[in-house]
Amino acid sequence: MLNQKHIETELCVVGGGLAGVCTAISAARHGVKTVLIHERAMLGGNASSEIRMWVCGARGKNNRETGIVEEIMLENLYRNPTKNYFLWDSILLDFVKREKNITLLLNTTCMDAETEKGDFSHGRTIRIKSAKAYQMTTQTFYTVEAKYFADCSGDSILAPLTGAEFRYGREDAEEFGEKTHVQKPDNMVMGMSCLIQGRETAREVKYTPSEFVTTPSDDDVANRPMDIYDSSENFWYLELGGTEDTISKAEETKEKLIPLALGTWNYIKNSGKYRAENWDLEFLGFLPAKRESRRMCGEYIITQKDISEDVVFPDTIAYGGWPLDDHYPAGYYHRGTPNTDFQTPAPYCIPYRALYSRNVDNLLFAGRNISMTHTAMSSVRVMATCGLLGQAVGAAVSIACKNEIAPHEVYLSHIRELQQLLMADDCFLPHFERDISALCRSTPVLNGSDELKSGQDRANRIYGTEVCGVKIANGAAVEYRFNSPSDINSVHIVFDSDLDRDTLPGDFCERGHVTRANVLLDSPQMYPPKTLCKSFTLAVTTESGEKELLAVDINRNRSYHLPISEPVSSIRLTMNENWGGTDKTALISFDFC
């Protein structure tokens, strides 16, 4: 008899990619007891060291994702200057392990679920009672009983296990009125990739391929110009399996992808076309990166029209901005360009109603499996966007737990609360502003500007202004003073983390990505953005005198949202230093409620 363990919790998150990590952290920080189940040894999913897809997100100036995603990125810039993938893995692990409300189960595969049928609120007919998982390393079966479940597995494993409604494949233009090249609906999807990465060395390195490699022909690479000296070359187009079931045929597809990946390296090394004599194979992915499989059916299905027409949803909880990047199902063997590249409004809105099931009472989801059409998914699927979705799901569960309500009732009665909670946690929501108290708006900012209390934590086209806070001399205090002690709930601070990464070294691709594909001898080392405040103190004056709320000497965070538990007669922020060593430090927001 193998070990059996039972855990009771409030939220069970299945899947530890970036969406699942952000879901668990968000929920845990708001007091929700959370179990995070992940079937691999390291977190990160497609972004982890064993797969190595880039974390991409919204394109366009000043559109980088903030919140938990930016926290992780800034920590990586500080602790991982060479973009070492194993340090990246460890940073993701650190972020999860530091949350006391998270129980992490690695090497653990969700394999079953117990449900109950009934007439639940708002037409739901199923409720999940527990999920069952097997931990390979300890030969232990876990039964996780929870009030809420979040499927962040990518493949939507809880769909077949619970009866949650889902979609698979491509819709035609008629069903949702979309602009798509698909003539009739089918079961084809985007394919999977086993990536390769190279490292430039100081001496010649030979490569002798095995007999089973699939070396491409000149025709095969005609529309896939490879360049190992280009920082943007990550071999994403080594892609197969879209014409098959990407779940049931995953192993068969992998057996084709690995020979193709090694054959591609053989072509680079031995064709004499790529100046690759001194290059060594740094990495070969044995676990395919999957782009698409099941998509859950939620209260709302996002379409290409919603994205392209820049629909503003009243229940906006996140945003996207990646192109409509639809990979042809034949993948590598599709003649012509391997994908579409239709630009989207950036940022465009994503509604909360796409993040919870329309037939399962207590099921939410985040990642590439949310409720959307295939064409919409071609944009929403990228991992930085998925991280935002995860943070929204975690925050929504915290509200549901507090009020003992279903996810749909958060939409009906608490959507503004959810939006304000997300913005307080540094998530940007297009067309929405953080609440600023009347007292804050009427109180002058000494040594500052009213730009610091706009409720808009970045300059963006949505707001029609390029003003982004103010620059303050190091050591000079920015301060609010009140005529008498006043009750303040919280203080909000946002520093400038250089969302466009203009102050980092290297080219556009190097500055923009948290990890690196091929490593050159002169690949730059990273550091925190020069605009970011490095050292600061936040103090208040109470009836008993001055009180220091927070002092940080090595700051890596963009935002702080701090509670205040007693009446204060002043709030004072002093920035001492920035990472660039200049005499003034940028401050985007400093306000209170």
N, C-alpha and C positions, 0 to 999 in steps of 0.2 A: 504494500500500500504506500503510495507516494504521499508526501506532506500535503496537508490541506490547511489553508489559512483563510480566515474570514475578516474582512475589514468593513466597518460602517463609516460612511463619510457623507459629506454634503454634495460634493461634485466629483464625478469620475471623468477624467479626460483620457481619451484613447488616442494615442499618437503624439510623439514628442518631436515633431518637426517644429519649424519656427512658429507656426500657428498654434500648436499644442503648448509649446513652451510659454508663449505670451498669454494664452488662455489661463493656464495654471497660475502663472505669476500674478496676473491681474486679479483673479479670484482670490488668491491667497492673501494678497496685500489688503484686500477689503474684508478679511476675516473669515473667508470661506474655507472650511476644511476640505482639502483637495487631494485626490489620488491621481497621479500621472502615470499611465501605462505606456511603455514604449518597447517595441520588440527588438530594438538594436542595442548595442553596447554603449553607444554614444548618442547624445541628442543632436538635433539639427536636421534630420531627414535628408532631403536633397542637398542641403547646405553643408552636411557633415563631411568629415575627412574621408569617409568611405564612398561618397558619391561625387561631391565637389561641384555642384551647380552653383552659379553665382546668385547672390541675393539681389534681385532686381526689384524696381518699384516704379513709381510715377516719374515720368520724364518732365523736363521743363525747369525753368529757373525757380529756385526756392521751394521746390515741391518734395524734397526728401521727407520720408516718413519720420515722425518723432514718437513720443511715448516710449514704451519699453524697447521698441526696435532701435531707436536712437541711443538709448542707454547702453544697449549691448554693443552697438557699433563704436561708440566713444570709448568704452572700456577696452575694446579690441585694439583701437588705435593706440591707446596708452600702454597696454600690456603686451602687445603682439606686433612690434614694429616691422618684422619681416613677413608678416601675414602667414605665419606658420599654421597649417591646418590643425595640428594637434593642440596647439595653444587655443585656437578658436573653439575646438571641442570642449576644452577645459573651462573656457569662459562661459559657454552656455551651461555647462554643468554647475559652475559656481552660482550663476544667477538663480537656478532652480534650488540648489541645496541651501542657499541662505534664507529661503522662505520657510519659516517654522510650520506653516500650515500646509506644506506640500509633503506627501509621502510619495517618493519616486520608486517605481518598479521598472528597472531596466532589464533587457533580455527577456521581456515578458510579452507574450502574444495573446491578444484577445481572441478567444475561440468560441465563446458561446454567450448567451444572454438569457435571462429569465424575464418574461413580460407578463402582464395581466391585461385581459381584454375588458372593456367596459364602455360606459357612456360618460366620458370625461368632458371637461369644460370645453366650450367652443368647438364642438364636433369632433374632438379627438377620440380615437377608439382604442388606443394602445398606450400603456405606460410601462416603462422599463423599471424593473425591480433591482436587478443586479447584472453585472457582467462577470464572466468567468475567464480567467487568463492563466497561462502556464509559463512559469519562469524556468527557462532552460538550464541555467547555471546551478540552481538549487533543487531542481526537480520538484518544484512546488506548484500546486494549483491554488490560485487565489480567487476567492469570490468577493467582489467589491459591490456592496450594497450602498446605493446612493439616492439622494433626492433628485439630482439632475445629472445628465450625461452629455458630454460634448464629444462628438466624433470629429477628430482632427487627424484621422488616419490617412487622408488622401483617397484611399480606395473605398471609403464609407463602409467599413466592415460591419458597423451596427445596422446597416440597411438590411442585408439578408438575414442577420441574426434576430432582428426585432420586427420585421415587417414594415419598416419605414419606407415610404414611397421614394423612388429615385428614377433618374433618367440615365440613359447610356447612349452614346452615339451623337450623330449630327442631325439637326433639324433642317428642313428645307426653308426657303425664303417665305413660303406662304403661311406657315404655322404661326409665326410671330411678326410677320411683316418685316423681316430683317433683310439687309443687303448681304447676301452670302452667295458664294460660288456653288454651293451644294444644290444640285438640281432636284434631288428627291431624298427623303430621310433614309439614313442607313445606320449601321452599327460600327462604323469606322470612327477612329479617334486619332489624336496625335500619338506619336510613337514614344519609345524609350531610348535612352542613350547610356552607353558605357563609355565614360570619358577617358582620355589620356592627357597627361601633362609631361612636359619636358623640362630639363634643367641644363643650362649651358655650363660647360666646365672649361678648364684651362688647358685641356689636352684632348687628343682624339679618342673617341669612344666608338667601338665597333658594335654593330647590332646584327645578330644572326637569327633570323626568324625560324620558328618551328614550321613543320610541314602543314599545319592546319590553318595557317593565317589566310585571310582573304584580302589580297593586295588589290587596291583599286586600280582601275585603268585611267588613262588620261581623260576619257569621256566622263568617267564617274566624278572626277574632281573639277570638271569644266566650270560648273556654277558654284563651286565651293573652294574659292582660292585660299589655300592654306599659307600661313605666314607665322612661323614660330617666333619671329622677332617682333611681332605686333602684340602689344599688351592685351588686345581684345580677342585674340585667338584662343578659344577654349573648346573647340571641336564639338560644339553642341549639335552639329548637323550629322554626327555619327548616330543615326536614329533609324530604328526599325520597329515593327510590331503594330503600327497603327491600323493595319488591315485585319488584325487578329484581335482576340479578346486579351487586353493587356493585363488581366488578372490571371485567368486560367492558363494562358500561353506565355506567361512571364519567363519561365525557365527555358522554354524552347527558344524564345527570342534572345535571351541572354547568350545561349549557345551560338547564336549567329553574330551577336554584337561583339563579343570578345575577339573572335578571329578578325572581324572587320577593324576593330580598334588597333590590334597588333599589326594588321596588314597596312593600315594607314601609317603607323610609325615606320614600318619597313619602307614604304614609299617615300616618306620624308627623309629617312636616313640614307637610303641606298639608290634613289633615283638620280642623285647628283644635281637636283634642282633647288635645294633649300639651304645650302650652306650649313648643313647639319652635322658636319664631321665631329665637332666637339660636344654634341648634345647627347645626353643620357635620358632614358625613360624614367621620369620621376614618379609616375603614378599610372596605374591601370585600374579602372573601376570594375569590380566584379559584381556589384549590385547595381542593376539598371536604375537610372533616374527616370521616374515615371511622370509624365505630364498630364495624363487624363485617364479617368476610368468612370466610376459611378459619380453622378451628381445628385445630391439630395433634392427633394421637392419641398419647398418651404411655403410660407404664406404668400410669398411673392417670388416670381421667377424673373431675374434680371435678363434683359435682352440687349442685343447690339444697338437697337434704337435708343434705349435708355442711356447708353454710354455715348453714342455719337451725337445725340441731341442734347446732351448735358442736362438731363432731367434732375431737378432739385427735389429730393424726397423729403417730406416732413420728418421722416424717421431716419435721416442720415446718421450713420454711426462710424463711417470710415470713408476712404476715398481711394480711387485708383488713378492711373495715368499712363500705364504701359500701352503700347500700340495693340491693335487687333492683330495679334501675331499667331496666325493659324498655320500650323505645320501640316503639310500634306501627308496623308496616312501612309503612303508608300515610303516616306522618309528618305533615306539615302539614295534609293533607287528611283525616286521621282525625278524625271528629267526636267530641267528648268530650275528656277529659283526654289529653294526648299520651303519657303514660307511666305505668307503675306505680311505686309508691314503698313497697315492703315493707321494713320495717326488718330489719336483720341483727344478730346478735351482733357487737359490736365490742370487741376484735379477734377475728376467727375465723382458724383456722389454714389454711395452704396447704402441701401436701406437695411435696417435691422430685420425686417420681415423675411429677408432671404437667409437668415441665420438660424432658423428653428423650424422644426418639422410641422407639416400641415396635418399629419395624422397620428404622430406620437407625442403624447402630452408633455413629456419632460426631456425631450431630445433637442439639443442645439448642435451646430456644426460650424467649423471655421477652416479655411484653407481652400484648396482647389476644388473641393467637393460641395461648395455651398449651392444654393438654389439659383441656377442660371442656365441659359442656353449654351450650346457648344461654342457659338461665335463669341458670346460675351465672356465665356471662360477663357478664351484665347488671350484676353487682356487681364482679367482679374486674377489669374492663376499664379502670378509671380510672387515670390516669397515675402518681400517687404509688405506688399498689400495683404498677404495672408496673415502676417504678424499683426497688422492693424485689426483684422477681423477677429483674431484670437483675443486681443485685448478687449474688444467690444463684447465678445461672448462672456469673458470672465467677469467684466463689470456688470453685465446684465444678470448673470447668475447671482451676484452679490445682492442685487436689488430683489430678485425673486426669492432668495433665501430669507432676506430680512422681512419680507412681507408675506411669505408663505404662499406664493402665487406661481402660476404657470408662466413659461417664457412669453406666451402670447399676451398675457395680461400686463407684462412690462410694456409692451407696445401700446396697449389700450390706455393705460393709466399712468405710466411712469417714464414715457419716452423722453420728456424734457429732463427729468432727473438723470437718466442714463447719459444723455448728451452732455450735461453739465459735469457729470462725474468724469467722463472721458476727457473733456477739455481741461479739467483741473489736473488730470494725470498727463497732460501735455500731448494729447491727441488733437490734431487739427481737424476740424470739420468744416468743409467749404460752406459758406453762406451763414454760418452760425458763430455766435460770440459767447465768450464766458460772461457770466453774470458778475458785475462789479457793483458793490453796494453804493447806495446814494451818498453815504458818508464819505466813501473813498472818492467818488466823483467830485464832491464839493470841497474836499480838502486839498490845499495846494501841495505840490511835490517840491520840497526844498532841494535845490541843487539838481532838479530833474526837469521833467516835462510831462504834459498831459498825454504824450505819446506812450508813456509807461503804463497807462491805465485805460487802454482802448478795448481790452478784452479780445484783442486779435494778436496772437503770439508769433506772428511773422508778417512780413510784407508780402502781398500776393495780389495778382491781377483781380481776384474776386473783390478786393476792397478798393481797387483803383488808386493805390498809393504805393510808392516805393520807400516811404519812411519806415524805418525799422528800429524803434527805440532811440536811445541817445548814447553818447560816449561820455563817460565820467572819468575825471582825473583819479588816478589810483590814490587811495587813502582818503579821498573826500567822501563824506557820507551823503547818501540819498535818504531823505527822511520825511515822514508824516508826523505832524504834531497836532494834538487835539486840545481844545480848551479845558476839557475835564476828562478824567478816565473814561474810556469808551469800551464797550463790549465788541470785540473783534473775533470772528470765528476762525479765520485762516488768512495766511499771507501767501501770495503767489509770486514767484520769481522765475524769470526766464532769461538766461544768458544767450549769447550769440555763439552757436556751435558751428557756424559757417556751413549752412545746409548745402551750399553748392560746392563745398570743399576746395575753394579757390586757394586756400593757404597751405594745402598739402603738396608734397613733391610729386613729380611725375606727370604723365599726360592725363587726359580726361578720363580714360578708363582706369588708370592706376588710382587716381584720386577718388573715383566714384565707388569702387568696389572694396568690400571689406576683406576679401580674400583674393588670391592671385592664381592664375593658371600657370603658364610657363614662367620659369625663373631664369632671368638673364644675369650675367655676371655683374651688371651695373643696375639691377633692379633697386629702386629707392627704398629706404627705410622710412616708415611712417612715424607720426607723432600726433598728439592732440591738436585740433585746429587752433591756429594762432589767435583767433578772435575770442576763444573761450576763456572765461574767467578761471583763474587757477587758484586763487586764495580769496576768501571773503569771510565776513562776520555779519550775523543778523542779530540785532539786539532790540529789546523793548524797555520802556520805562514803566514800572508798575508802582503801586502805592508803597511798596517796600524798597524801591530803588531800581537801579538798572539791572537788567537780567539778559544774559546772553542766551539766545535761543539756539543758535547754531554757529559753529566756527569750522571752516573747512580749509585745510592747507593745500591739499592736492585734489582739487575738484576735477571730476570728469563728467559731471552731469550738466545737462542743458537746463533742467527745470527742477524747482522745489515747490511743494505745496504743503505748508506747515500749519497745524492747528495752534490756536492760542487759547489758553484755558482760563485767563483772568483779564480783568479790565486793564487797559494800557493807556498811557498819555502820549506815547510816541512809539514809532517803529522806525528803525534806522538800519540801512544796509550799507556796508563799507566794502568795496572791492579793492583789494590790496595789490593784485598782480594778475596778469593774463599770460597765456602760454606763448604769446608772441614777443613778450618782453617790451611792449610799448608803454608809454606813460599814461594812456587812457584805455579804459576797458568798456566794451559795448554791453549795454543792458537793454533787453527788448521789453520786458514787462516787470513791473514792481507795483503790486496793488493788493487789495484785501477785500474780504467780504465779512 
